[in-house]
Amino acid sequence: MNEQLALAVRRRTDDLVALTSDLIRFPTVNPPGDAYTPCCEYIARRLKAKGFATQFVRGTGAPGDSDRYPRTNVIARREGRSPGATVHFNSHIDVVEAGEGWTVDPYAAVVKDGKVFGRGACDMKGGLAASIIAAEAFLEIYPDFPGAIEISGTADEESGGYGGVAYLAGKGFFSKPRVDHVIIPEPLNKDRICLGHRGVWWAEIETRGAIAHGAMPFLGDSAIRHMGALLHAFEEELFPALDAKETRMPVVPEGARRSTMNINSVHGGQTEDFFPGLPSPNVADSCRLVIDRRFLIEEDIAQVKGEVVSILERLKRERPKFDYSMRDLMEVLPLMTEEDAPVPSAIAAGIREVFGKEPEYVISPGTYDQKHISRIGHLHDCVAYGPGILDLAHQPDEWVGIEDMVQSATVMAMSLDVLLRGVAPPR
């Protein structure tokens, strides 16, 4: 093991806890996108003091971006003493709402029992702090390193990343020749390397009917009943067919190694926005359904869509007055970085040194910002690796283990050594 690097990280344990706590105290809740700018300014001040050049980039025009809630991103870069590769650590700064069920203040960053508690502790402010500590430890030991190190704090991953990594990738921030290798410190467990994710297709389906008085529904045509027929067909035909499909991808948890579809929302009839009060008695002339289809690397996107369209078209032929429209909301293909690519190889070497075991290679059931780096930046040497237990993300009393952060930061520092200085420990 590179004892110098390991000790340089270990000496920073208190700083790592303090940094994580400071980040948690920014309530960067998305939606709507609170406190992005002050959080990014804090990160910039920290890294500027360590010799990084920093810049802010607003995701202008992205969903949710406004003067009240600007989609602020920060990118920091530290140049080495000689030319070489660039390693980029990317973390999202946004968190989901706290919700109910907490026994501690979700934004107080309570430290107890070897853990830091708070919304975003696990997903993923602990990972962001660990990457910063890893870079600072590496710079202490190897100030004359070749290449460059970048660290970014980006917006909106929890809502698709369009004001964050997607926007930046469109501006060239995640493409060669600027960047060669990317590590995303998402909480996939400290001895795992996440190589990619399943595919996703979101679509909105609308069934249409004819409005009439609710006391005389026979004079109208209920779009909700038409949607009910579609849901029944999904239950009888599509869900069993999806459950029969399995993948070679090492998706975790195991249940996600099958194709899945979730009904994200159903909206039909008069809106309830007029509450208090009751909706008027009308036959619904519109009903909208949003589906969330997660698919496997063995499946073709045209086939995925075709399975839904074929059911809709059959209902249109067989069910009187059935009419529908469908629009795509999001489409991302599955991706999986090869295990022997430079980044997963470097992280694997660090895991062997720190934990004395082989890494577990996994695939995420849902997408994260790697999708934008791959499809927009066309940069494929990218994986997710960071501290934290995935199951704790978005839960009440979310926490990240202090020792987990120290060990993950050590792995990240050793990965920098491999990727920048070309020094790999023996296997």
C-alpha positions as a printed Julia matrix, in Angstrom:
427×3 Matrix{Float64}:
   0.0     0.0     0.0
   1.11    3.59   -0.62
   1.43    4.42    3.07
   2.22    8.08    2.42
  -1.07    8.63    0.61
  -3.04    6.57    3.11
  -1.61    8.56    6.04
  -2.2    11.87    4.24
  -5.89   10.98    3.94
  -6.1     9.63    7.5
  -4.64   12.86    8.92
  -7.53   14.72    7.31
 -10.3    12.72    9.01
 -11.54   15.62   11.14
 -11.42   17.9     8.1
 -13.37   15.34    6.09
 -16.12   15.25    8.72
 -16.22   19.04    8.93
 -16.37   19.41    5.15
 -19.17   16.85    4.84
 -21.08   18.6     7.62
 -20.7    22.01    6.0
 -22.01   20.67    2.7
 -25.04   19.03    4.37
 -25.96   22.35    5.99
 -26.67   23.83    2.56
 -30.32   22.77    1.95
 -29.84   22.19   -1.79
 -33.29   20.68   -2.21
 -34.38   19.81   -5.74
 -37.03   20.72   -6.66
 -36.99   23.69   -6.61
 -33.19   24.06   -6.52
 -32.5    25.87   -3.28
 -29.05   27.09   -2.18
 -27.16   25.91   -5.27
 -25.18   29.14   -5.62
 -23.97   29.47   -2.0
 -23.03   25.78   -1.95
 -21.0    26.15   -5.16
 -19.36   29.3    -3.8
 -18.33   27.4    -0.68
 -16.76   24.62   -2.78
 -14.97   27.18   -4.93
 -13.48   28.98   -1.91
 -12.24   25.69   -0.51
 -10.56   24.58   -3.72
  -9.24   28.01   -4.68
  -7.29   28.0    -1.42
  -5.66   24.75   -2.59
  -4.5    26.21   -5.89
  -7.46   25.28   -8.11
  -8.74   27.65  -10.75
 -12.52   27.82  -10.39
 -15.43   28.88  -12.56
 -19.19   28.96  -12.26
 -21.44   27.88  -15.11
 -25.19   28.4   -14.98
 -27.36   25.9   -16.82
 -29.25   28.68  -18.55
 -32.56   27.59  -20.02
 -32.47   24.14  -18.42
 -35.68   22.83  -16.79
 -36.21   24.69  -13.52
 -33.6    27.36  -14.18
 -34.69   30.86  -13.15
 -33.21   33.94  -11.54
 -34.7    32.76   -8.25
 -33.4    29.21   -8.66
 -30.37   29.41  -10.98
 -28.87   26.07  -12.01
 -25.39   26.95  -10.73
 -22.47   24.58  -11.28
 -18.86   24.91  -10.13
 -15.83   23.45  -11.91
 -12.36   23.56  -10.36
  -9.1    22.62  -12.11
  -5.58   22.19  -10.77
  -2.87   21.93  -13.43
   0.15   19.72  -12.85
   3.77   20.65  -13.51
   3.88   18.8   -16.84
   1.44   17.59  -19.53
  -0.6    14.47  -18.9
  -4.07   13.05  -18.46
  -6.91   14.84  -16.68
  -8.92   13.08  -13.97
 -12.31   14.6   -13.12
 -14.31   13.93   -9.94
 -17.96   14.84  -10.5
 -20.54   15.06   -7.71
 -24.05   16.44   -7.73
 -24.87   18.94   -5.0
 -28.67   18.63   -5.1
 -30.64   16.5    -2.69
 -34.24   15.29   -2.53
 -36.67   16.74    0.0
 -36.22   15.59    3.59
 -39.73   14.17    4.0
 -41.08   12.8     7.28
 -39.73   10.29    9.78
 -36.45   11.93   10.84
 -35.17   11.64   14.42
 -32.52   14.33   13.81
 -32.57   17.67   12.0
 -31.91   16.72    8.36
 -29.76   19.8     7.77
 -27.91   20.0    11.11
 -25.23   17.45   10.12
 -25.39   15.57   13.42
 -22.24   13.52   14.09
 -22.66   10.48   16.32
 -21.74    6.8    16.48
 -19.08    7.21   13.78
 -21.59    8.59   11.29
 -22.62   11.93    9.81
 -26.4    12.25    9.55
 -28.34   14.5     7.21
 -30.13   14.78    3.9
 -27.5    14.2     1.23
 -24.95   12.7     3.65
 -24.93    9.46    1.67
 -26.25   10.77   -1.66
 -23.78   12.33   -2.21
 -22.16   15.05   -0.16
 -20.03   12.49    1.68
 -18.71   11.37   -1.71
 -18.03   14.95   -2.8
 -16.11   15.63    0.43
 -14.15   12.38    0.07
 -13.08   13.29   -3.47
 -11.88   16.73   -2.32
  -9.89   15.2     0.55
  -8.43   12.58   -1.82
  -7.24   15.28   -4.21
  -5.78   17.41   -1.4
  -3.91   14.43    0.06
  -2.53   13.53   -3.37
  -1.36   17.13   -3.91
   0.45   17.13   -0.57
   2.44   14.01   -1.43
   2.92   14.63   -5.15
   2.94   18.39   -5.79
   4.87   17.89   -9.06
   2.32   15.51  -10.59
   1.74   15.47  -14.37
  -1.62   16.19  -15.96
  -4.53   17.87  -14.2
  -7.2    17.24  -11.56
 -10.75   18.58  -11.87
 -13.53   18.57   -9.28
 -17.08   19.67  -10.03
 -20.23   20.23   -8.0
 -23.19   20.06  -10.35
 -26.93   20.67  -10.3
 -30.08   18.66  -10.77
 -28.92   15.02  -10.89
 -31.98   14.08   -8.85
 -34.24   15.45  -11.6
 -32.27   14.19  -14.59
 -29.11   16.33  -14.58
 -30.19   18.6   -17.42
 -29.1    21.81  -15.69
 -25.89   20.18  -14.51
 -23.8    17.53  -16.21
 -25.93   17.43  -19.38
 -25.53   21.19  -19.83
 -21.8    21.09  -19.1
 -21.26   18.1   -21.39
 -22.92   20.06  -24.18
 -20.33   22.8   -23.59
 -17.39   20.4   -23.81
 -16.57   20.09  -20.11
 -16.75   16.28  -20.21
 -14.99   15.55  -23.5
 -11.48   14.99  -24.72
  -9.04   16.7   -24.92
 -10.15   18.53  -21.76
 -10.9    15.4   -19.7
  -9.72   11.79  -20.01
 -11.1     9.98  -16.96
 -14.18   10.58  -14.76
 -15.04    9.24  -11.31
 -18.52    9.91   -9.89
 -18.55    9.31   -6.09
 -22.12    8.02   -5.9
 -22.95    5.79   -2.88
 -22.63    2.31   -4.33
 -20.7     0.9    -1.3
 -16.97    1.36   -0.72
 -15.79   -1.97   -2.18
 -17.93   -1.81   -5.33
 -17.31   -0.28   -8.73
 -20.44    0.71  -10.65
 -19.79    0.31  -14.37
 -23.05    1.79  -15.67
 -26.81    1.5   -15.57
 -29.91    0.03  -17.19
 -31.69    1.96  -19.91
 -34.7     4.16  -19.25
 -37.66    5.29  -21.33
 -40.22    7.66  -19.85
 -43.37    8.35  -21.82
 -46.69   10.05  -21.27
 -49.76    8.29  -22.65
 -53.06   10.17  -22.93
 -56.4     8.51  -23.54
 -59.19   10.74  -24.81
 -62.95   10.69  -24.33
 -65.93   13.04  -24.45
 -67.14   15.23  -21.58
 -70.71   14.88  -20.3
 -72.67   15.27  -17.07
 -71.67   12.74  -14.42
 -75.32   11.88  -13.86
 -75.59   10.87  -17.52
 -72.25    9.2   -18.3
 -73.83    7.34  -21.23
 -73.85   10.66  -23.11
 -70.08   10.95  -22.84
 -67.05    8.72  -23.15
 -64.78    8.2   -20.14
 -61.09    8.59  -20.82
 -60.44    7.1   -17.37
 -62.2     3.86  -18.32
 -60.12    3.71  -21.49
 -57.0     4.13  -19.35
 -58.28    1.38  -17.07
 -58.4    -0.94  -20.08
 -54.8    -0.08  -20.87
 -53.69   -0.73  -17.28
 -55.51   -4.07  -17.34
 -53.66   -5.03  -20.53
 -50.36   -4.03  -18.92
 -51.13   -6.26  -15.93
 -52.22   -9.23  -18.01
 -49.68   -9.03  -20.85
 -46.78   -6.64  -20.45
 -45.72   -7.06  -16.82
 -45.43  -10.88  -17.05
 -43.45  -10.56  -20.28
 -41.03   -8.08  -18.71
 -40.51  -10.25  -15.65
 -39.36  -13.09  -17.91
 -36.44  -11.04  -19.32
 -33.09  -11.31  -17.56
 -29.72   -9.68  -18.21
 -26.05  -10.61  -18.03
 -25.39   -7.17  -16.5
 -24.5    -7.4   -12.78
 -27.37   -5.14  -11.72
 -28.02   -4.64   -8.01
 -30.31   -5.43   -6.34
 -30.93   -8.77   -8.01
 -34.58   -7.99   -8.73
 -33.44   -5.26  -11.12
 -31.76   -7.83  -13.39
 -35.17   -8.13  -15.03
 -36.94   -5.59  -17.19
 -39.3    -3.4   -15.17
 -41.93   -0.76  -15.69
 -43.4     1.58  -13.09
 -46.56    3.65  -13.37
 -45.19    6.99  -12.18
 -48.48    8.9   -12.19
 -52.09    8.91  -13.37
 -54.11   12.11  -13.86
 -57.71   12.02  -15.03
 -60.84   14.09  -14.78
 -61.15   17.54  -13.26
 -58.11   18.74  -11.34
 -58.24   18.9    -7.56
 -56.49   22.29   -7.57
 -59.76   23.93   -6.49
 -59.65   22.29   -3.06
 -61.4    22.94   -0.68
 -64.53   21.8    -2.37
 -65.54   18.93   -4.6
 -64.88   18.41   -8.31
 -67.84   19.0   -10.58
 -69.68   15.91  -11.86
 -68.16   15.4   -15.28
 -67.22   12.46  -17.42
 -63.44   12.7   -17.92
 -62.49   13.64  -21.46
 -58.75   13.14  -20.79
 -56.58   10.82  -18.71
 -52.79   10.92  -18.66
 -50.39    8.2   -17.55
 -46.59    8.44  -17.16
 -44.65    5.22  -17.49
 -41.07    4.58  -16.36
 -39.66    1.66  -18.33
 -36.22    0.34  -17.31
 -34.66   -1.94  -19.89
 -31.65   -4.17  -20.32
 -28.57   -3.99  -22.5
 -29.93   -6.96  -24.47
 -33.08   -5.03  -25.45
 -33.46   -2.65  -28.39
 -35.18    0.68  -27.69
 -37.46    0.22  -30.71
 -38.59   -3.12  -29.31
 -39.15   -1.55  -25.88
 -41.45    1.11  -27.32
 -43.08   -1.34  -29.69
 -44.32   -3.51  -26.83
 -46.4    -0.6   -25.51
 -47.52    0.68  -28.89
 -48.75   -2.77  -29.96
 -51.06   -2.93  -26.93
 -52.34    0.58  -27.6
 -53.01   -0.18  -31.24
 -54.82   -3.42  -30.4
 -57.07   -1.56  -27.96
 -57.74    1.04  -30.63
 -58.94   -1.72  -32.96
 -60.93   -3.68  -30.4
 -62.34   -1.1   -27.97
 -65.06    1.29  -29.24
 -63.99    4.94  -29.31
 -60.54    4.17  -27.85
 -58.12    6.91  -28.89
 -54.71    7.84  -27.53
 -51.58    9.89  -28.0
 -48.08    9.21  -26.7
 -45.02   11.42  -26.28
 -41.5    10.58  -25.17
 -40.27   12.31  -22.02
 -36.8    10.76  -21.66
 -34.78    8.11  -23.42
 -31.39    6.82  -22.26
 -29.72    3.66  -23.53
 -28.09    1.16  -21.16
 -24.34    1.51  -20.74
 -21.57   -0.53  -19.17
 -17.89    0.48  -19.03
 -15.49   -2.41  -19.52
 -13.85   -3.68  -16.33
 -10.35   -3.33  -17.81
 -10.76    0.34  -18.82
  -8.29    2.73  -17.09
 -10.65    4.15  -14.44
 -12.17    0.88  -13.15
  -8.7    -0.71  -13.28
  -7.23    2.1   -11.17
 -10.06    1.97   -8.62
  -9.83   -1.81   -8.47
  -6.14   -1.52   -7.6
  -7.0     0.87   -4.76
  -9.73   -1.43   -3.42
  -7.3    -4.35   -3.36
  -4.79   -2.27   -1.41
  -7.23   -0.77    1.1
  -9.58   -3.72    1.65
  -7.41   -6.7     0.69
 -10.09   -8.12   -1.59
 -11.26   -8.05   -5.17
 -13.82   -5.36   -6.04
 -17.41   -6.23   -6.82
 -18.5    -4.88  -10.21
 -22.11   -3.75  -10.32
 -24.64   -1.96  -12.5
 -27.07    0.61  -11.12
 -30.8    -0.11  -11.53
 -31.4     3.59  -12.27
 -29.46    6.11  -14.27
 -27.16    8.81  -12.95
 -24.98   11.47  -14.58
 -22.72    8.96  -16.31
 -25.39    8.84  -19.01
 -24.7    12.43  -20.06
 -20.92   12.02  -19.97
 -21.23    9.05  -22.29
 -23.97   10.13  -24.71
 -23.21   13.88  -24.91
 -19.51   14.07  -23.98
 -18.67   10.81  -25.79
 -16.32   10.0   -22.92
 -16.62    6.38  -21.87
 -13.87    5.91  -19.26
 -16.25    6.77  -16.44
 -17.61    4.85  -13.46
 -19.32    5.52  -10.13
 -17.34    4.85   -6.98
 -17.84    6.36   -3.56
 -18.7     5.9     0.11
 -22.17    5.29    1.42
 -24.76    2.52    1.38
 -27.08    2.82   -1.6
 -30.15    1.67    0.36
 -29.86    4.73    2.65
 -30.25    7.24   -0.18
 -33.46    9.34    0.06
 -34.37    7.71    3.4
 -35.11    9.42    6.74
 -32.03    9.58    9.0
 -29.75    9.22    5.99
 -26.11    8.86    7.04
 -22.6     8.19    5.81
 -19.96    6.37    7.82
 -16.84    8.35    8.72
 -14.51    5.38    8.28
 -16.21    4.55    4.99
 -15.42    8.05    3.75
 -11.8     7.8     4.87
 -11.33    4.44    3.16
 -13.06    5.57   -0.05
 -10.98    8.77   -0.11
  -7.86    6.59    0.2
  -8.98    4.49   -2.76
  -9.63    7.67   -4.78
  -6.21    9.09   -3.91
  -4.54    5.84   -4.99
  -6.58    5.91   -8.19
  -5.16    9.37   -8.93
  -1.68    7.94   -8.44
  -2.38    5.24  -11.03
  -4.13    7.46  -13.56
  -1.77   10.46  -13.35
   1.59    9.07  -12.3
   1.13    5.6   -13.75
   2.09    3.93  -10.46
   0.02    0.82   -9.95
   0.48   -1.39   -6.87
   1.33   -5.04   -7.55
  -1.59   -7.46   -7.8
